[in-house]
């Protein structure tokens, strides 16, 4: 039985085990979403997963307090490798490598594991910093850490880079995808890389967990595309998943959504450097990517957030620059474009 609960019109909690008690599971729920600056920060509430019945890690038992610490959570990127992987579509991928991060400590029975599945343009860097001098922490650092909503004093939290990760050129992201070298040709896969699905992301995560001796998850939590992975986890492997939280999620892509998502790819394929996907890092379709990210960013944000940003920028219906020159843009458009160019 899947039982949805709504909080702030954003969060859906699905219980995937029949007749599972709710007592003490969620005292309150705090989810702060600021996906690499895409979404605005929500108001914090108190602790998520703060049940007194929740399993504790050894770190928790030795900690004098579960209070929130202002010290940066330091993390390291690890690598998981598979000699071969069979996709949902039946294709073979050799020498699969993905990055992963972990926060907290597993308990003796490994019953305190929470899996965080990341959003479309995200990575496994869900919390903490690689170096004290890093400008920003992982995207959900506000809720993952000692004494925070997802309390690493009590839970062992894992996150994994997806296959074909969007951030393939980021030195902190480890992924196997179109930019990887095809061992059969010695050249980058490009568009010959096998099509991968949400189920493939889930199956790679499952293989990693099994390699760590983990056979059950306390919870799976993910935002946006991460919510699709969380839902797929509960659907494909219900015996693994005791609790699942889908944040701004959907169980499938209907016809309207599928067509709408095609708009995200179109600017990239129209870029002069697209070259049918056989482009180099030095001559990448960055203009198309920036245009695509403008769409993605606006789709990810609410009208109220845009209007608040417009107020901050001093946006007006009639602005002198676009009024006097058709090649000029309104302040809110310039803000969106520069944000997208920076990300691209």
C-alpha positions as CSV (number, residue, x, y, z in Angstrom):
1,X,0.0,0.0,0.0
2,X,1.4,3.4,-0.9
3,X,0.0,6.1,1.3
4,X,0.7,9.7,0.2
5,X,1.0,12.5,2.7
6,X,1.4,16.2,1.5
7,X,3.5,18.8,3.2
8,X,3.7,22.4,1.9
9,X,2.4,21.1,-1.4
10,X,5.9,19.9,-2.3
11,X,6.6,16.6,-0.5
12,X,4.9,13.3,-1.0
13,X,5.8,10.5,1.4
14,X,4.9,7.0,0.1
15,X,4.9,4.1,2.5
16,X,5.7,1.0,0.5
17,X,5.3,-1.7,3.2
18,X,1.8,-2.9,4.0
19,X,0.5,-2.1,7.4
20,X,3.7,-0.3,8.5
21,X,3.2,1.8,11.6
22,X,3.6,5.6,11.2
23,X,4.2,6.1,15.0
24,X,7.4,8.0,15.5
25,X,8.5,7.7,11.8
26,X,8.3,11.4,11.0
27,X,8.0,13.9,13.9
28,X,8.1,16.7,11.4
29,X,9.6,17.1,8.0
30,X,12.2,19.6,6.8
31,X,13.3,19.6,3.2
32,X,15.3,22.5,2.0
33,X,15.8,22.5,-1.8
34,X,18.5,24.6,-3.4
35,X,19.6,22.4,-6.2
36,X,22.9,24.2,-7.2
37,X,21.0,27.5,-7.1
38,X,18.0,26.4,-9.1
39,X,15.4,26.4,-6.4
40,X,14.8,28.9,-3.7
41,X,15.4,27.8,-0.1
42,X,12.2,26.8,1.8
43,X,11.5,27.6,5.4
44,X,13.1,25.1,7.8
45,X,11.0,23.0,10.1
46,X,12.2,20.7,12.7
47,X,13.8,17.2,12.4
48,X,13.1,14.7,9.6
49,X,13.4,11.0,10.5
50,X,13.7,11.9,14.2
51,X,11.9,8.8,15.5
52,X,13.2,7.5,18.8
53,X,12.8,4.1,17.3
54,X,15.1,4.7,14.4
55,X,18.3,2.7,14.4
56,X,21.4,4.5,15.7
57,X,24.9,4.3,14.4
58,X,27.9,3.8,16.6
59,X,28.8,7.4,16.0
60,X,25.5,8.5,17.6
61,X,26.1,6.5,20.7
62,X,29.5,8.0,21.3
63,X,28.4,11.6,20.5
64,X,27.6,13.7,23.5
65,X,25.0,15.6,21.5
66,X,23.0,15.3,18.3
67,X,22.8,19.1,18.0
68,X,23.5,20.9,14.7
69,X,27.1,21.6,14.1
70,X,28.3,24.7,12.2
71,X,31.5,22.9,11.2
72,X,31.6,21.8,7.5
73,X,31.0,18.1,6.9
74,X,34.1,16.9,5.1
75,X,33.5,14.3,2.4
76,X,35.5,12.4,-0.2
77,X,34.4,11.0,-3.6
78,X,34.7,7.3,-3.9
79,X,34.6,5.1,-7.0
80,X,32.4,2.0,-7.7
81,X,33.4,-0.2,-10.7
82,X,31.5,-2.9,-12.5
83,X,33.3,-4.9,-15.3
84,X,30.0,-5.1,-17.2
85,X,26.5,-3.9,-16.9
86,X,23.3,-4.9,-18.7
87,X,20.9,-2.0,-19.3
88,X,17.1,-2.2,-19.0
89,X,17.0,-2.2,-22.8
90,X,19.3,-5.3,-22.9
91,X,22.5,-3.5,-24.0
92,X,25.9,-4.2,-22.5
93,X,28.2,-1.5,-21.1
94,X,31.8,-2.5,-20.2
95,X,34.0,-1.0,-17.5
96,X,31.3,1.0,-15.7
97,X,32.5,3.5,-13.1
98,X,30.4,5.8,-11.0
99,X,31.3,8.1,-8.1
100,X,29.6,8.0,-4.7
101,X,29.7,9.7,-1.3
102,X,28.8,8.7,2.2
103,X,28.0,10.6,5.3
104,X,27.8,9.2,8.8
105,X,28.5,5.6,10.0
106,X,26.8,2.3,9.3
107,X,25.6,0.5,12.4
108,X,26.5,-3.2,13.1
109,X,23.4,-4.5,11.2
110,X,23.6,-1.9,8.5
111,X,19.9,-1.1,9.1
112,X,20.4,2.7,9.3
113,X,21.2,3.3,5.6
114,X,19.5,6.1,3.7
115,X,20.0,6.5,0.0
116,X,19.8,10.0,-1.6
117,X,19.0,9.9,-5.3
118,X,20.0,13.2,-7.1
119,X,18.1,15.4,-9.5
120,X,18.7,15.8,-13.3
121,X,21.5,18.2,-13.3
122,X,22.9,17.1,-9.9
123,X,25.5,14.6,-8.7
124,X,26.3,12.5,-5.6
125,X,27.5,15.6,-3.9
126,X,24.5,15.9,-1.6
127,X,26.2,17.4,1.4
128,X,29.4,18.6,2.9
129,X,32.6,19.9,1.2
130,X,35.6,18.3,-0.4
131,X,37.8,21.0,1.0
132,X,37.3,23.7,3.7
133,X,37.8,26.3,1.0
134,X,35.0,25.1,-1.3
135,X,32.7,28.0,-2.0
136,X,29.5,26.0,-1.5
137,X,28.6,22.6,0.1
138,X,26.5,19.8,-1.4
139,X,23.0,20.8,-2.6
140,X,21.2,19.3,0.4
141,X,23.7,20.3,3.1
142,X,21.0,22.2,4.9
143,X,19.3,18.9,5.8
144,X,22.1,16.3,5.8
145,X,24.6,16.3,8.6
146,X,25.0,15.9,12.4
147,X,21.8,16.9,14.2
148,X,20.1,18.0,10.9
149,X,16.9,16.6,9.4
150,X,18.7,13.6,8.0
151,X,20.9,13.1,11.0
152,X,24.3,11.6,10.2
153,X,24.8,11.0,13.9
154,X,22.2,8.3,13.5
155,X,22.0,7.4,9.8
156,X,24.5,6.3,7.2
157,X,23.7,8.3,4.1
158,X,24.8,7.3,0.6
159,X,24.5,9.1,-2.7
160,X,25.7,7.9,-6.2
161,X,26.5,9.7,-9.5
162,X,24.1,8.5,-12.2
163,X,25.2,6.9,-15.5
164,X,25.5,9.5,-18.3
165,X,25.7,12.3,-15.7
166,X,25.2,15.8,-17.0
167,X,28.4,17.0,-15.2
168,X,30.7,14.6,-17.1
169,X,33.5,17.3,-17.2
170,X,33.3,18.1,-13.5
171,X,36.4,16.7,-11.8
172,X,34.3,15.8,-8.8
173,X,31.9,13.7,-10.8
174,X,32.6,10.1,-11.9
175,X,30.3,8.7,-14.5
176,X,30.2,6.4,-17.5
177,X,28.4,7.9,-20.4
178,X,28.7,9.4,-23.9
179,X,32.0,11.1,-23.0
180,X,33.6,7.9,-21.8
181,X,35.9,5.8,-24.0
182,X,34.3,2.9,-25.7
183,X,36.7,0.0,-25.0
184,X,35.7,-1.6,-28.3
185,X,36.7,1.4,-30.4
186,X,39.1,3.4,-28.3
187,X,37.0,6.5,-28.9
188,X,34.3,8.4,-27.0
189,X,30.9,6.7,-27.2
190,X,29.1,9.9,-28.2
191,X,25.5,9.1,-29.2
192,X,26.4,5.4,-29.6
193,X,26.3,5.1,-25.8
194,X,23.4,2.8,-24.9
195,X,20.2,4.4,-23.9
196,X,19.9,4.4,-20.1
197,X,16.8,4.7,-17.9
198,X,15.8,5.4,-14.4
199,X,15.9,1.7,-13.7
200,X,19.5,1.6,-14.8
201,X,20.4,4.3,-12.3
202,X,18.6,2.2,-9.7
203,X,20.3,-1.0,-10.6
204,X,23.8,0.5,-10.5
205,X,23.0,1.9,-7.0
206,X,21.7,-1.5,-5.9
207,X,25.0,-3.2,-7.1
208,X,27.0,-0.7,-5.1
209,X,24.9,-1.2,-2.0
210,X,25.3,-5.0,-2.4
211,X,29.0,-4.6,-2.7
212,X,28.9,-2.9,0.7
213,X,26.9,-5.7,2.3
214,X,23.7,-3.7,2.4
215,X,20.5,-5.5,1.7
216,X,17.8,-3.1,3.0
217,X,17.4,0.6,3.1
218,X,15.9,2.6,6.0
219,X,14.7,5.1,3.4
220,X,15.2,6.3,-0.2
221,X,14.9,10.1,-0.7
222,X,15.2,12.1,-3.9
223,X,14.1,15.4,-5.5
224,X,12.8,15.8,-9.0
225,X,14.6,13.2,-11.2
226,X,15.8,11.8,-7.9
227,X,12.2,11.2,-6.9
228,X,11.7,9.1,-10.0
229,X,14.5,7.0,-8.9
230,X,13.1,6.7,-5.3
231,X,9.7,5.7,-6.7
232,X,11.3,3.2,-9.0
233,X,13.3,1.7,-6.1
234,X,10.1,1.2,-4.2
235,X,8.4,-0.3,-7.2
236,X,11.2,-2.6,-8.4
237,X,12.6,-3.7,-5.1
238,X,9.9,-3.3,-2.4
239,X,11.6,-5.7,0.0
240,X,14.6,-3.3,0.1
241,X,12.7,-0.1,0.7
242,X,11.0,0.4,4.1
243,X,10.3,4.1,3.5
244,X,10.4,6.4,0.5
245,X,10.2,10.2,0.1
246,X,9.4,11.6,-3.3
247,X,10.1,15.3,-3.5
248,X,8.4,17.1,-6.5
249,X,8.2,13.7,-8.2
250,X,6.2,11.6,-10.6
251,X,5.8,7.9,-11.1
252,X,6.0,8.2,-14.9
253,X,6.3,10.6,-17.8
254,X,3.0,11.0,-19.5
255,X,2.6,12.1,-23.2
256,X,2.5,15.8,-22.3
257,X,5.6,15.7,-20.1
258,X,7.5,13.6,-22.6
259,X,6.8,16.2,-25.3
260,X,7.6,19.1,-22.9
261,X,11.0,17.6,-22.0
262,X,11.9,17.5,-25.7
263,X,12.1,21.3,-25.6
264,X,15.0,21.0,-23.2
265,X,17.1,19.2,-25.8
266,X,16.1,21.2,-28.9
267,X,18.3,24.3,-28.3
268,X,21.4,22.0,-27.9
269,X,20.7,20.1,-31.1
270,X,20.3,23.4,-33.0
271,X,23.6,24.8,-31.8
272,X,26.2,25.0,-34.6
273,X,28.7,23.0,-32.6
274,X,26.3,20.1,-31.9
275,X,27.7,18.1,-34.8
276,X,25.2,15.3,-34.2
277,X,26.6,14.7,-30.8
278,X,30.2,14.2,-31.9
279,X,31.4,17.5,-30.5
280,X,34.6,18.1,-28.4
281,X,35.0,19.7,-25.1
282,X,36.8,22.5,-26.8
283,X,34.0,23.1,-29.3
284,X,30.9,22.3,-27.2
285,X,27.4,23.5,-28.0
286,X,27.5,26.0,-25.1
287,X,25.1,28.5,-26.5
288,X,22.5,25.8,-27.0
289,X,23.2,24.4,-23.5
290,X,22.7,27.8,-22.0
291,X,19.4,28.2,-23.8
292,X,18.4,24.8,-22.6
293,X,19.3,25.7,-19.0
294,X,17.2,28.8,-19.2
295,X,14.2,26.6,-19.9
296,X,15.2,24.1,-17.2
297,X,15.8,26.8,-14.6
298,X,12.4,28.5,-15.3
299,X,10.6,25.2,-15.3
300,X,12.2,24.3,-11.9
301,X,11.2,27.6,-10.2
302,X,7.8,29.0,-9.3
303,X,6.2,32.2,-10.7
304,X,6.3,33.7,-7.2
305,X,10.1,33.1,-7.1
306,X,10.6,34.8,-10.4
307,X,8.4,37.7,-9.4
308,X,10.4,38.1,-6.1
309,X,13.6,38.1,-8.1
310,X,12.1,40.6,-10.5
311,X,11.4,42.9,-7.6
312,X,14.9,42.6,-6.4
313,X,16.2,43.4,-9.9
314,X,13.9,46.4,-10.3
315,X,12.0,44.7,-13.1
316,X,9.3,46.7,-14.9
317,X,7.0,45.9,-17.7
318,X,8.5,48.9,-19.6
319,X,12.3,49.1,-19.3
320,X,14.3,51.5,-21.4
321,X,16.7,49.0,-22.9
322,X,14.3,46.7,-24.7
323,X,11.9,49.6,-25.4
324,X,14.6,51.3,-27.5
325,X,16.4,48.3,-29.0
326,X,14.7,45.0,-29.9
327,X,18.1,43.3,-29.4
328,X,18.0,44.1,-25.7
329,X,16.3,42.1,-23.0
330,X,14.4,42.8,-19.8
331,X,16.4,42.7,-16.5
332,X,14.8,39.3,-15.5
333,X,15.7,37.8,-18.9
334,X,19.3,39.0,-18.5
335,X,19.4,37.5,-15.0
336,X,18.1,34.2,-16.2
337,X,20.5,34.1,-19.2
338,X,23.6,34.9,-17.2
339,X,22.6,32.3,-14.6
340,X,22.3,29.7,-17.4
341,X,25.6,30.7,-19.1
342,X,27.4,30.4,-15.8
343,X,26.1,26.9,-15.3
344,X,26.8,25.9,-18.9
